[in-house]
Amino acid sequence: QVQLVESGGGLVQPGGSLRLSCVYSPRSANLNNVGWYRQVPGNKREEVALLLSGGSTTYAGYVNGQFRISRDIQKNTITLQMNTLKPEDSATHYCYARTHFTTHWGQGTQVTVAS
């Protein structure tokens, strides 16, 4: 069973940055695609960024170069660097991983962008 544990959320002012981390276990988990989603109450969970098994990345249309997803296999960590944050980026952010047959989610970390 794959487990995903997020950290790094919090309160930040508009224009600020946050770095979200997701540690996965076991280290030997055969993950294909990994990524980050976000959700606000009453809305659907939406994709933020994906890192595909071949190494390519995809980002939501609103990202506009503000965010960067990466993976450190040695540290079994998936990271989302978020820059130039806006109030509309406030949401619970979820780590995502796909193995051959199953989709896995973390418990979520809250990001709040406010003055």
Backbone torsions as a table, in degrees:
resi	resn	phi	psi	omega
1	GLN	NA	124.0	179.9
2	VAL	-82.3	134.4	175.0
3	GLN	-117.7	140.1	179.5
4	LEU	-124.5	127.9	-178.8
5	VAL	-126.6	115.1	-178.4
6	GLU	-90.9	156.7	172.0
7	SER	-155.8	168.0	174.0
8	GLY	105.8	-6.3	177.2
9	GLY	-71.9	174.0	179.0
10	GLY	158.4	-165.9	179.6
11	LEU	-99.6	130.8	179.5
12	VAL	-140.9	149.7	178.6
13	GLN	-77.9	154.6	175.4
14	PRO	-53.3	137.6	-176.4
15	GLY	89.0	-9.2	-179.1
16	GLY	-82.3	-176.5	-176.9
17	SER	-129.7	152.0	171.5
18	LEU	-140.0	151.8	177.0
19	ARG	-123.5	112.6	178.2
20	LEU	-92.1	138.9	177.5
21	SER	-123.5	148.0	177.9
22	CYS	-135.8	114.0	176.7
23	VAL	-96.0	128.1	-179.3
24	TYR	-109.8	151.6	176.2
25	SER	-145.0	150.7	-0.2
26	PRO	-71.1	161.7	179.0
27	ARG	-57.8	-31.2	-176.1
28	SER	-83.9	3.3	-178.0
29	ALA	-55.4	134.3	-178.3
30	ASN	-89.8	80.0	-176.9
31	LEU	-85.2	136.9	174.3
32	ASN	-93.5	-98.9	176.6
33	ASN	-80.5	143.4	173.7
34	VAL	-131.9	161.2	179.3
35	GLY	177.3	-166.4	-179.7
36	TRP	-132.5	139.1	173.9
37	TYR	-124.8	166.3	175.2
38	ARG	-141.3	158.1	-177.7
39	GLN	-152.1	136.0	170.8
40	VAL	-110.8	152.5	-177.5
41	PRO	-55.2	132.4	178.5
42	GLY	89.0	-7.7	180.0
43	ASN	-114.0	162.5	175.3
44	LYS	-71.2	152.3	172.9
45	ARG	-69.7	131.8	-176.7
46	GLU	-123.1	149.8	-179.4
47	GLU	-71.5	138.0	174.1
48	VAL	-106.3	-53.8	-176.6
49	ALA	-155.4	143.1	176.1
50	LEU	-128.6	143.8	171.6
51	LEU	-117.6	112.6	-172.9
52	LEU	-84.2	163.3	-174.1
53	SER	-60.5	-28.5	179.4
54	GLY	-81.4	-4.6	177.7
55	GLY	104.0	-9.5	179.4
56	SER	-80.0	160.9	-178.8
57	THR	-124.3	151.4	172.7
58	THR	-132.1	147.0	-179.6
59	TYR	-131.3	151.0	174.4
60	ALA	-61.8	153.4	-176.2
61	GLY	-59.3	-29.2	-176.2
62	TYR	-79.9	-8.2	-173.6
63	VAL	-67.9	-43.2	174.5
64	ASN	51.3	40.9	175.2
65	GLY	80.9	2.8	-178.6
66	GLN	-74.2	-30.0	-171.0
67	PHE	-114.6	155.4	175.7
68	ARG	-141.8	127.6	177.3
69	ILE	-101.7	142.6	178.2
70	SER	-150.3	166.8	179.7
71	ARG	-138.3	132.8	175.6
72	ASP	-111.9	103.2	-176.4
73	ILE	-67.4	-34.6	179.4
74	GLN	-62.9	-34.1	-179.5
75	LYS	-103.0	8.3	-175.8
76	ASN	39.1	55.1	-175.1
77	THR	-132.0	140.0	172.9
78	ILE	-114.0	129.1	-173.1
79	THR	-122.9	142.8	172.5
80	LEU	-123.9	111.3	175.1
81	GLN	-90.0	121.4	-177.3
82	MET	-118.1	121.8	-179.2
83	ASN	-118.6	161.0	176.8
84	THR	51.0	51.6	-175.9
85	LEU	-70.2	148.1	-179.1
86	LYS	-121.0	158.7	178.5
87	PRO	-54.7	-33.4	-179.4
88	GLU	-71.9	-7.0	173.7
89	ASP	-82.8	-5.4	179.0
90	SER	-63.9	127.0	-177.9
91	ALA	-179.3	166.8	167.4
92	THR	-82.7	127.1	-177.7
93	HIS	-104.7	131.9	-175.8
94	TYR	-117.4	135.6	171.8
95	CYS	-80.9	143.6	-175.0
96	TYR	-133.2	141.8	174.1
97	ALA	-147.8	142.9	-179.0
98	ARG	-119.7	120.5	168.6
99	THR	-94.3	-169.3	-172.3
100	HIS	-60.2	-37.4	-174.3
101	PHE	-120.2	-12.7	-166.6
102	THR	-132.4	144.7	172.4
103	THR	-100.4	136.0	-178.0
104	HIS	-121.3	146.3	179.3
105	TRP	-130.4	147.2	169.1
106	GLY	-82.3	-178.8	-176.2
107	GLN	-84.5	-13.5	177.7
108	GLY	99.1	148.7	174.4
109	THR	-135.0	135.4	-173.4
110	GLN	-84.3	132.4	173.2
111	VAL	-116.9	124.5	177.9
112	THR	-125.5	124.1	-180.0
113	VAL	-113.0	109.8	-176.0
114	ALA	-157.4	155.0	178.4
115	SER	-76.8	NA	NA
